Amino acid sequence: MRRAAVAIAAGAMAVSLAACGSAKEAGDSKDGSDSAAKGDDIKVGLLLPENQNARYEKFDKPLIEKKVKELTNNKGEVVYANAKQDASLQNQQVDTMVTNKVDVLIVDAVDSKAIAGSVKKAKEAGIPVVAYDRLAEGPIDAYTSFDNETVGKTQGEALLKALGDKAKDGQIVMMNGSATDPNAAQFKKGAHSVLDGKVKIGREYDTKEWKPENANSNMEGAISALGKDKIVGVYSANDGMAGGIITALKAAGIDDIPVTGQDAELAGVQRIITGEQYMSVYKSYPKEAEVAAEMAVALAQGKSLDSIANDKVDSPTAKGIPAIIVPVVSLTQDNIKDTVIKDGIYTVNEICTDKYKSACDKIGLK
């Protein structure tokens, strides 16, 4: 789907910092909306998809709010709504923000297809839309996320490394994300590109709404169908589901097989320290959030994205969408210090609570 290499994204922050000054000279917005006359006194609508995953309330929302304030001399306002995994509710939230005349929308869609009509309404009202983290359909003006196929490849490669020779003899279970999330399809595609032909996939699921309890039920079904002695590893598309999967594995007396994850949630990092979870994919939320805020502010002020977005992506309904793709890192016991701690996502004290202190000591995390 993407046209340019992920390597370009590594310089995204340097480019975006320079863009704050250069965009002022760019003139009117490409769609000629009324937002061209706006200064720093802007209203940014932020719509996030759910609150079960800790990242949205802990990282994305405050990071975007902070960057919008920074870019607008503390005059810009962020109006926030969370859809709680309800696509219909999110459409209503978009409609409300259109009625309240926000100057730009940042939308992380619950359902990429279902949001298209609301995106069209916003566009017709002269409100540009930044697709955040998931590529929503409809007339999107900009997009930022991570290279989702690379995420799946990273997970698959880590799982094969952990399995070693066991990959030849046993079976794995694949626990993909929600079928309504376009990212989930890309994670799955990337993972299959690595796993197919290297290990037998005994059972595979698309997990409704990404919910850990649904992953738990699916895993129980897989154990019953395959037999606990036949499963050598689990591909889990994110950390929340990994928690549900590991609970099911423990209940079945399985406690020594690798399980993947994504998002570097605190609980996931702690499971990695204890060895219950093998890895997660660390995605720099600060970078993604800052890029989204920069795109949104530029669009609200009627400025060009030429100096900010250095990539192009296509959705099923739009071509050549300006984009920034942020790189990802495989997170294991070996690089916790160099990733989530170094970037200030967590402190050692937050990770190494009394329950995990001995495990932290064992791997030298102090």
Secondary structure, 3 states (H helix, E strand, C coil): CECCCHHHHHHHHHHHHHHHHHHHHCCCCCCCCHHHHCCCCCEEEEEECCCCCCHHHHHHHHHHHHHHHHHCCCCCEEEEEECCCCHHHHHHHHHHHHHCCCCEEEECCCCCCCCHHHHHHHHHCCCCEEEECCCCCCCCCEEEEECHHHHHHHHHHHHHHHHHHHHHCCEEEEEECCCCCHHHHHHHHHHHHHHCCCCEEEEEEECHHHCHHHHHHHHHHHHHHHCCCCEEEEEECCHHHHHHHHHHHHHCCCCCCCECCCCCCHHHHHHHHHCCCCCEEEECHHHHHHHHHHHHHHHHCCCCCCCCCCEEECCCCCCCEEEEEECEEEECHHHCHHHHHCCCCCCHHHHCCHHHHHHHHHCCCC
